[in-house]
Amino acid sequence: FRLFFRSRSPVMSLSKPRRSGRSKASLTAAGLWLLGLHQTALPSQLGQAAQVAVQPPVLEVPKAPPKLPRAPKAPKRLHWAPLPSPEQVWAHSCVSKKKLETALQDPTVTAIEVDVAMGYFTGSGDEVVPVMAHPPILTSDLTFEDFLEELIRDGRRHVKFDFKDLEAVRRCLPLLAQHSGELAANGQAVWLNADVLPGPGLRRWSGGVLNAEEFLRTAEEQCPGAHLSLGWKANPVGSEAYNEADCRAMADLCRHHAKQNVVFAVAARTAAKNFEPLAALLAQVPGSQLLFWTGAWEPPLLQTTLRTLHRQLQQHDVLQRCGFDCKVLEPRHVYSFMTSIITLLADTGNALLRSMFAPRPSC
C-alpha cells in the first residue's frame, strides 16, 4: 500500500484535483483495486467500469400500442314510409301557396311534385334561401320549410322534391331528416329527385345537371334510406329519344352506388319514341320504376301519344311498374297550359328586371 500511494500521491491530492478524464479513471481504478475487483476486471476495463458505475439507471417506459384507425361513423337510422305504388294522381310543380292549397284541397290528388331551388322569398329582400321555384324563376312566396310544415299538417299526400341545385340539396336535407319520423308516421312517402345525367336533346349541354356523385353522397349522408328519383336533363319537345348509352350510364350509376328500388323520371313524349332502352334499364335495376312526366311549360300530351306509350308498356309487361305525372290534351289542361305560359313570360320579365336593378357588389 505504501508503494502504491507514493506512486499515486499526485492523484490523491484533494487540494487541486485534475480535471482530465485520465486522472478520474486512475482514481476510480485505485478504489476498485483496493476493493479487490482487480481479480475480475482487467486494467484496460477499469475506466469503462467506472463510467458504467456512475451512470444513473435508465427507466424504460414501454411504448404505447399503436392507435387503431377509428371505425367509420355509422349512418344515422331514419324511418321512411315504404315505396308506394306507381299509380298515383299527381299535382305537378306546386311552387306557390296558391298551387299548394289547390292540390291539398283536391281529394283525388295522392302525390305532390315540387321544384326546390336557391332563390328569393317574396318580401324578404335579397337573402337567398331554399324556395319552391323552377328556374329561371327564382322568386316564390313559399319556402321549403313552410311547404314541409303544410305537407305534414295535411298528412295524406306523398311528395317528390325535384332539386334544381346542389346548395338547395345541402340546405334542405338536414331539415327533411328532422321530420322523417312524422312523415313516416303519416304514411307519406318521400322521393329525392334530380336530373343527374344529360339526356335526349341536351347531351352536349351540362346546364341544370346536378353532379351525380355529390347528390347521391349527400342524400346518403343526410337522409339514408329515402327513396331516390333519378332523371336525365332532356328536351321533351325535341326529336331525340332515350338511347342505350343513356340507360347504360344510369344503370352503371345505380350499380356503383348499390341502389335499388329507384324511380327513373322519364319525359313521356321522348319515351314514346323508343321504349326499348328503358325496358332494358328496368330489367337491370331490381325493384325500379318509371315515372313519365310532362313539363310545367310543355304542351299537353295527345291521346294518341299516351295510347302508344301504354301499348309499349303492355308489350314489355312493365305497365305495373310505371306511373304518370302527365297533362293530357283536355279542355282544362289546355287552359292550364296557356295560363302557365303567360305566367312564365311575366315571371321571366320580373326576373330580368330584378337582375338588371339588383345592387352589384363593389370590387
Disulfide bonds with the S-S distance in Angstrom:
none
